[in-house]
């Protein structure tokens, strides 16, 4: 019998556990997570109004309820307060790290650390009730916001900034975030990219949602479209880019209407500085860019300032080094070959990676399936050698002896019940619990 620990209960971790138990009838998997709640970015990264994507939790739940899979929440691996990776390795025949890309990329420009300048990740964590997120007063005294980036996360945060409380009330958004958004005075959101519109990374479905927001107008400068060489012949573009371009052109050609709120999509602008006003964000200075003829852009030496009291950067995720594991700082990944972790260029027995920490923050949720299968194929090929090593028959007592009191699956079910009860008291549906003490209190009360 092979005992495997999967560190991380998001899509990558769940798909890894699923592949293991489907392909080996003897394997037993413990899925460990730092949080008391499973599902990773599906719970804490998908926008609350995207119910269809959030329903993926049902599929992941089936994996974690398998009779040879055990969820153990509240287990920190690595770091000063966590279980050392060497100790975890002693408890299992193999360990698969599915820890994602936990931080964001920085712009590297003056003023980035001013109050009012945040990563989109921090904003998403706040309205998604991640227990590490605090109420930072994101929207206090904000009338105009700048979102730097033109991917799906940028579209999500722009949409949340102009959504009405009535539209968000049926979601599981925490009450504090819902109240703050209801009281928000934001009227203008500028979503800005340094390259052209046909090079933006959003999907057409996400993009079109902006046009369906009540009391909100989406604007696009026709000059930005004219500057993009690809607009000369949209038929030559791949289908996804062509659909995006057609949506953008429709907004650029639409007559201007007076609305309560506006989302302004801007292209060919590179942020060079966040300007201060009264000690916090007051505007963003952009340099106009132009196509360089090789698929990139070059600076023009012309600048413009966009007033804003809130800046959210959405320019990509980065993996974080886990103490005890090798790390490629340039790539933000753990060095590996087909999922086998490499130490000094050599595969380390029993140590594996899957998901973003393996390949970088690329692809969609479904991309994690083939990624997990590749890693599991490597692990099962190594299984005869791995199974020859003695490990505890049940690692749970060893975890407890190490000072860890995991939150088991019934503890998570108790959190779910508490969130349903909170929703009923507030006259809503399910409302997420948003802090560590409340989550752990609910879990221990089961």
C-alpha positions as CSV (number, residue, x, y, z in Angstrom):
1,X,0.0,0.0,0.0
2,X,1.4,3.4,-1.1
3,X,0.8,6.4,1.1
4,X,1.0,9.7,-0.6
5,X,0.7,13.3,0.7
6,X,-0.6,15.9,-1.6
7,X,0.1,19.4,-0.4
8,X,-2.6,21.8,-1.6
9,X,-6.4,21.1,-2.1
10,X,-7.0,23.3,-5.1
11,X,-7.8,21.9,-8.6
12,X,-4.2,20.8,-9.1
13,X,-4.1,18.9,-5.7
14,X,-7.5,17.4,-6.2
15,X,-6.8,16.2,-9.8
16,X,-3.5,14.7,-8.5
17,X,-5.4,12.8,-5.8
18,X,-8.0,11.7,-8.3
19,X,-5.5,10.4,-10.8
20,X,-3.7,8.5,-8.1
21,X,-6.7,6.6,-6.7
22,X,-8.1,6.0,-10.2
23,X,-4.8,4.5,-11.5
24,X,-3.6,2.6,-8.4
25,X,-6.2,0.6,-6.3
26,X,-3.8,0.4,-3.4
27,X,-2.8,4.0,-3.0
28,X,-4.1,6.1,-0.1
29,X,-3.8,9.9,-0.3
30,X,-3.8,12.6,2.4
31,X,-4.6,16.0,0.9
32,X,-3.1,18.6,3.2
33,X,-3.9,22.3,3.1
34,X,-2.7,25.3,5.1
35,X,-6.3,26.5,5.3
36,X,-9.1,24.7,7.1
37,X,-11.2,25.0,3.9
38,X,-10.5,23.0,0.7
39,X,-10.7,23.9,-3.0
40,X,-7.9,26.6,-3.2
41,X,-8.5,29.2,-5.9
42,X,-11.9,27.9,-6.8
43,X,-13.1,29.0,-3.3
44,X,-10.8,32.0,-2.9
45,X,-10.0,33.2,-6.5
46,X,-13.1,32.7,-8.6
47,X,-15.3,35.8,-8.6
48,X,-18.4,35.4,-6.4
49,X,-20.8,36.1,-9.3
50,X,-19.3,33.3,-11.4
51,X,-21.5,30.6,-10.1
52,X,-20.9,28.2,-12.9
53,X,-17.1,28.1,-12.4
54,X,-17.6,28.0,-8.6
55,X,-19.8,24.9,-9.0
56,X,-16.6,23.0,-9.9
57,X,-16.3,22.7,-6.1
58,X,-18.8,19.8,-6.5
59,X,-16.4,17.9,-8.7
60,X,-13.5,18.5,-6.3
61,X,-15.7,17.5,-3.3
62,X,-16.2,14.1,-4.9
63,X,-12.5,13.6,-5.0
64,X,-12.0,14.5,-1.4
65,X,-14.8,12.3,-0.3
66,X,-13.3,9.2,-2.0
67,X,-12.8,6.4,0.5
68,X,-9.0,6.4,-0.1
69,X,-8.6,10.2,0.1
70,X,-8.5,12.1,3.3
71,X,-8.6,15.9,3.7
72,X,-6.5,17.4,6.5
73,X,-6.9,21.2,6.7
74,X,-4.9,23.6,8.9
75,X,-1.6,21.9,8.1
76,X,1.2,24.3,7.4
77,X,4.1,22.8,5.5
78,X,7.5,24.6,5.5
79,X,8.2,28.0,7.0
80,X,9.1,28.9,10.7
81,X,5.8,27.6,12.0
82,X,5.2,24.8,9.7
83,X,6.1,21.1,9.4
84,X,9.5,20.8,7.8
85,X,9.4,19.1,4.4
86,X,12.0,16.6,5.6
87,X,9.7,15.5,8.4
88,X,6.7,15.3,6.1
89,X,8.8,13.1,3.7
90,X,9.4,10.7,6.6
91,X,5.7,10.2,7.1
92,X,4.8,9.2,3.5
93,X,6.2,7.2,0.6
94,X,5.8,10.2,-1.6
95,X,4.8,13.9,-1.4
96,X,3.3,15.9,-4.2
97,X,3.5,19.7,-3.8
98,X,0.5,21.5,-5.5
99,X,1.0,24.9,-3.8
100,X,0.2,27.1,-6.8
101,X,1.6,30.6,-7.3
102,X,0.8,32.4,-4.1
103,X,2.0,35.9,-4.8
104,X,1.8,38.5,-7.6
105,X,4.2,40.2,-9.9
106,X,5.2,43.8,-9.2
107,X,5.4,46.7,-11.6
108,X,8.7,47.9,-10.3
109,X,7.9,51.6,-10.6
110,X,8.1,54.5,-8.2
111,X,5.1,55.0,-6.0
112,X,4.0,51.3,-6.1
113,X,4.1,51.1,-2.3
114,X,1.9,54.1,-1.7
115,X,-1.3,53.6,0.3
116,X,-4.1,52.8,-2.1
117,X,-1.8,50.7,-4.4
118,X,-2.5,47.0,-4.1
119,X,-2.3,43.8,-6.1
120,X,-5.4,42.5,-7.6
121,X,-4.7,39.3,-5.6
122,X,-5.1,41.2,-2.4
123,X,-8.4,42.7,-3.5
124,X,-9.7,39.4,-4.7
125,X,-8.7,37.7,-1.4
126,X,-10.7,40.4,0.5
127,X,-14.0,40.0,-1.4
128,X,-13.5,36.2,-1.5
129,X,-13.2,36.0,2.4
130,X,-9.6,34.6,2.4
131,X,-8.7,34.5,6.2
132,X,-5.3,36.1,5.5
133,X,-7.0,39.1,4.0
134,X,-7.9,42.1,6.2
135,X,-10.3,44.9,5.7
136,X,-7.8,47.4,4.2
137,X,-10.4,50.0,3.4
138,X,-9.8,49.5,-0.3
139,X,-12.7,51.6,-1.4
140,X,-12.6,54.4,1.2
141,X,-12.8,57.8,-0.5
142,X,-12.3,56.2,-4.0
143,X,-14.0,57.7,-7.0
144,X,-11.7,56.6,-9.7
145,X,-9.7,53.3,-9.9
146,X,-7.0,52.1,-12.3
147,X,-6.6,48.4,-13.0
148,X,-3.3,47.7,-14.6
149,X,-3.5,44.5,-16.8
150,X,-5.9,43.2,-19.4
151,X,-6.4,39.5,-18.4
152,X,-9.4,37.8,-16.8
153,X,-8.4,38.7,-13.3
154,X,-8.3,42.4,-14.3
155,X,-11.8,42.0,-15.8
156,X,-13.0,40.4,-12.6
157,X,-11.9,43.2,-10.3
158,X,-13.1,45.9,-12.7
159,X,-16.5,44.2,-12.7
160,X,-16.6,43.9,-8.9
161,X,-15.8,47.6,-8.6
162,X,-19.0,48.6,-10.4
163,X,-21.3,45.8,-9.4
164,X,-24.3,46.8,-7.4
165,X,-25.0,45.3,-3.9
166,X,-28.3,44.0,-5.1
167,X,-26.5,41.9,-7.8
168,X,-23.9,40.6,-5.3
169,X,-26.3,39.9,-2.5
170,X,-27.2,36.4,-3.7
171,X,-23.5,35.4,-3.8
172,X,-21.4,34.0,-1.0
173,X,-19.4,37.3,-0.7
174,X,-18.6,38.1,3.0
175,X,-20.9,40.7,4.5
176,X,-18.1,43.2,5.2
177,X,-17.1,43.3,1.5
178,X,-20.7,43.5,0.4
179,X,-21.4,46.4,2.7
180,X,-18.2,48.2,1.5
181,X,-19.1,47.7,-2.2
182,X,-22.7,48.9,-1.5
183,X,-21.3,52.1,0.0
184,X,-18.7,52.6,-2.8
185,X,-18.5,55.9,-4.6
186,X,-16.5,54.5,-7.5
187,X,-17.8,55.9,-10.8
188,X,-14.8,55.4,-13.1
189,X,-12.6,52.3,-13.6
190,X,-9.8,52.5,-16.1
191,X,-8.4,49.1,-17.2
192,X,-5.0,49.7,-18.9
193,X,-2.7,47.5,-20.9
194,X,0.8,48.3,-22.3
195,X,0.2,46.4,-25.6
196,X,-2.5,46.4,-28.2
197,X,-6.1,45.2,-27.9
198,X,-5.6,42.0,-29.9
199,X,-2.8,41.0,-27.5
200,X,-5.0,41.2,-24.4
201,X,-5.4,38.0,-22.4
202,X,-9.0,38.1,-21.4
203,X,-11.5,35.6,-22.8
204,X,-14.4,36.8,-24.9
205,X,-17.0,35.5,-22.4
206,X,-15.4,37.5,-19.5
207,X,-15.0,40.6,-21.7
208,X,-18.6,40.6,-22.8
209,X,-19.8,40.5,-19.2
210,X,-18.6,44.1,-18.8
211,X,-21.1,45.2,-21.4
212,X,-24.0,43.7,-19.5
213,X,-23.5,45.5,-16.3
214,X,-26.4,47.7,-15.2
215,X,-26.0,51.4,-15.2
216,X,-22.4,51.1,-16.6
217,X,-21.0,52.1,-19.9
218,X,-17.8,50.5,-21.4
219,X,-15.7,52.9,-23.5
220,X,-12.8,52.1,-25.9
221,X,-10.8,54.8,-27.8
222,X,-11.0,54.1,-31.5
223,X,-7.5,55.5,-31.9
224,X,-6.2,52.6,-29.8
225,X,-7.8,50.1,-32.2
226,X,-6.5,52.0,-35.2
227,X,-2.9,51.8,-33.8
228,X,-3.1,47.9,-33.6
229,X,-1.9,46.5,-37.0
230,X,-4.0,43.4,-36.5
231,X,-7.2,45.5,-36.8
232,X,-6.4,46.1,-40.5
233,X,-7.6,42.5,-41.2
234,X,-9.4,40.8,-38.3
235,X,-10.1,37.8,-40.5
236,X,-6.4,36.8,-40.2
237,X,-6.6,36.6,-36.4
238,X,-7.2,33.4,-34.5
239,X,-10.9,33.0,-33.6
240,X,-10.6,34.0,-29.9
241,X,-8.7,37.2,-30.7
242,X,-11.0,38.0,-33.5
243,X,-14.1,37.7,-31.2
244,X,-12.4,40.0,-28.6
245,X,-11.6,42.5,-31.3
246,X,-15.1,42.6,-32.6
247,X,-16.5,43.2,-29.1
248,X,-14.0,46.1,-28.5
249,X,-14.8,47.6,-31.9
250,X,-18.5,47.5,-31.1
251,X,-17.9,49.5,-27.9
252,X,-15.6,51.9,-29.7
253,X,-18.3,52.7,-32.3
254,X,-21.2,52.8,-29.8
255,X,-22.8,56.2,-29.1
256,X,-21.9,57.8,-25.8
257,X,-24.6,57.6,-23.1
258,X,-24.7,59.1,-19.7
259,X,-24.5,56.4,-17.0
260,X,-23.7,56.2,-13.3
261,X,-20.5,54.3,-13.9
262,X,-17.9,53.9,-16.6
263,X,-15.3,51.2,-17.5
264,X,-12.7,52.7,-19.8
265,X,-10.5,50.2,-21.6
266,X,-7.2,51.7,-22.6
267,X,-4.3,50.2,-24.6
268,X,-0.8,51.1,-25.6
269,X,0.0,52.6,-22.2
270,X,2.9,51.6,-19.9
271,X,2.8,52.6,-16.3
272,X,5.9,54.5,-15.3
273,X,5.0,56.0,-11.9
274,X,2.2,56.1,-9.3
275,X,1.8,59.7,-8.2
276,X,1.0,60.8,-4.7
277,X,-1.6,63.2,-3.4
278,X,-1.9,63.9,0.3
279,X,0.4,60.9,1.1
280,X,-1.5,58.3,-0.9
281,X,-2.3,57.3,-4.5
282,X,-3.5,60.3,-6.5
283,X,-2.9,59.4,-10.2
284,X,-1.0,57.0,-12.4
285,X,1.5,58.3,-15.0
286,X,1.5,56.3,-18.3
287,X,3.9,56.4,-21.2
288,X,2.1,56.0,-24.6
289,X,3.6,53.0,-26.5
290,X,3.4,52.0,-30.1
291,X,3.9,48.7,-32.0
292,X,7.5,48.0,-32.7
293,X,6.8,45.8,-35.7
294,X,8.0,42.6,-34.0
295,X,5.0,41.8,-31.8
296,X,6.1,44.1,-29.0
297,X,5.8,47.8,-28.2
298,X,8.2,50.7,-27.8
299,X,7.9,53.9,-25.8
300,X,7.0,57.1,-27.5
301,X,8.2,59.6,-24.9
302,X,4.6,60.9,-24.6
303,X,3.0,60.7,-21.2
304,X,-0.5,61.1,-19.6
305,X,-1.7,61.1,-16.0
306,X,-4.9,59.3,-15.1
307,X,-6.4,60.4,-11.8
308,X,-7.1,57.6,-9.3
309,X,-7.4,56.9,-5.6
310,X,-7.0,53.2,-6.0
311,X,-4.6,51.2,-8.2
312,X,-4.9,47.4,-8.6
313,X,-2.1,45.7,-10.5
314,X,-3.0,42.5,-12.3
315,X,0.1,41.6,-14.2
316,X,0.5,37.9,-13.3
317,X,1.2,35.5,-10.5
318,X,4.5,34.1,-9.1
319,X,5.3,31.0,-7.2
320,X,6.9,31.3,-3.8
321,X,9.8,29.3,-2.5
322,X,8.9,26.7,0.1
323,X,11.6,26.2,2.7
324,X,13.3,22.9,2.2
325,X,12.6,22.6,-1.5
326,X,14.7,23.8,-4.4
327,X,13.4,26.9,-6.2
328,X,14.0,28.6,-9.5
329,X,13.6,32.3,-8.6
330,X,13.6,33.4,-12.2
331,X,10.8,31.1,-13.3
332,X,9.0,31.1,-9.9
333,X,8.8,27.3,-10.0
334,X,10.3,24.2,-8.4
335,X,12.9,22.6,-10.8
336,X,11.5,19.3,-12.0
337,X,11.3,16.9,-14.9
338,X,7.9,15.5,-15.7
339,X,6.9,16.4,-12.1
340,X,9.9,14.8,-10.3
341,X,11.6,17.4,-8.2
342,X,15.2,18.0,-9.1
343,X,17.8,18.6,-6.4
344,X,21.2,19.7,-7.9
345,X,19.9,18.4,-11.3
346,X,19.0,14.9,-10.0
347,X,15.5,13.6,-9.3
348,X,14.8,13.5,-5.6
349,X,13.2,10.2,-4.6
350,X,9.6,10.6,-3.5
351,X,9.3,14.4,-4.1
352,X,7.0,15.7,-6.9
353,X,5.2,18.8,-8.0
354,X,2.1,19.6,-10.0
355,X,0.2,22.7,-11.1
356,X,1.5,26.2,-11.2
357,X,4.4,25.6,-8.9
358,X,5.5,23.0,-11.5
359,X,4.9,24.8,-14.8
360,X,4.3,28.4,-13.9
361,X,1.0,30.3,-13.8
362,X,-0.3,29.3,-17.2
363,X,-3.5,27.8,-18.6
364,X,-7.0,27.5,-17.1
365,X,-8.4,25.3,-14.4
366,X,-8.7,22.3,-16.7
367,X,-5.0,22.6,-17.7
368,X,-4.2,21.1,-14.3
369,X,-5.7,17.7,-15.3
370,X,-3.0,16.7,-17.8
371,X,-0.4,18.3,-15.7
372,X,-1.4,16.1,-12.7
373,X,-1.6,13.0,-14.9
374,X,2.0,13.5,-16.0
375,X,3.2,13.9,-12.4
376,X,1.2,10.8,-11.3
377,X,2.6,8.8,-14.2
378,X,6.1,9.6,-12.9
379,X,5.2,8.8,-9.3
380,X,3.6,5.5,-10.1
381,X,6.6,4.5,-12.3
382,X,8.7,5.1,-9.2
383,X,6.3,3.3,-6.9
384,X,8.1,0.0,-6.5
385,X,11.2,1.7,-5.1
386,X,9.1,4.2,-3.0
387,X,7.0,1.5,-1.4
388,X,10.1,-0.4,-0.1
389,X,10.7,2.4,2.5
390,X,9.0,2.1,5.9
391,X,6.5,4.8,6.8
392,X,3.8,5.0,9.5
393,X,0.7,2.9,8.8
394,X,-1.3,6.1,9.5
395,X,0.6,9.4,9.4
396,X,-2.1,11.2,11.4
397,X,-0.7,10.4,14.9
398,X,2.8,11.5,13.7
399,X,1.3,14.8,12.5
400,X,-0.3,15.3,15.9
401,X,2.9,14.4,17.6
402,X,4.6,17.2,15.6
403,X,2.1,19.6,17.2
404,X,-0.4,19.7,14.4
405,X,-4.1,19.3,15.0
406,X,-5.6,18.9,11.5
407,X,-9.1,20.0,10.5
408,X,-10.6,16.8,9.1
409,X,-13.4,16.6,6.5
410,X,-16.2,16.8,9.1
411,X,-14.6,20.0,10.3
412,X,-15.0,21.5,6.9
413,X,-18.6,20.3,6.7
414,X,-19.2,22.1,10.0
415,X,-17.7,25.3,8.4
416,X,-20.2,24.9,5.5
417,X,-23.1,24.6,7.9
418,X,-22.0,27.7,9.8
419,X,-21.8,29.6,6.5
420,X,-25.3,28.5,5.6
421,X,-26.6,29.5,9.1
422,X,-24.9,32.9,8.8
423,X,-26.5,33.4,5.4
424,X,-29.9,32.6,6.8
425,X,-29.5,35.1,9.7
426,X,-28.5,37.8,7.2
427,X,-31.4,37.1,4.8
428,X,-29.0,35.8,2.2
429,X,-27.9,32.4,0.9
430,X,-24.5,31.1,2.0
431,X,-22.2,33.8,3.4
432,X,-18.5,33.0,3.8
433,X,-16.8,33.2,7.2
434,X,-13.9,35.6,6.7
435,X,-11.4,35.1,9.6
436,X,-9.2,32.4,11.1
437,X,-10.8,32.4,14.6
438,X,-14.4,32.1,13.2
439,X,-13.4,29.4,10.7
440,X,-11.5,27.3,13.3
441,X,-14.2,27.8,15.9
442,X,-16.8,26.4,13.5
443,X,-14.6,23.5,12.5
444,X,-13.8,22.5,16.1
445,X,-17.5,22.7,17.0
446,X,-18.5,19.8,14.8
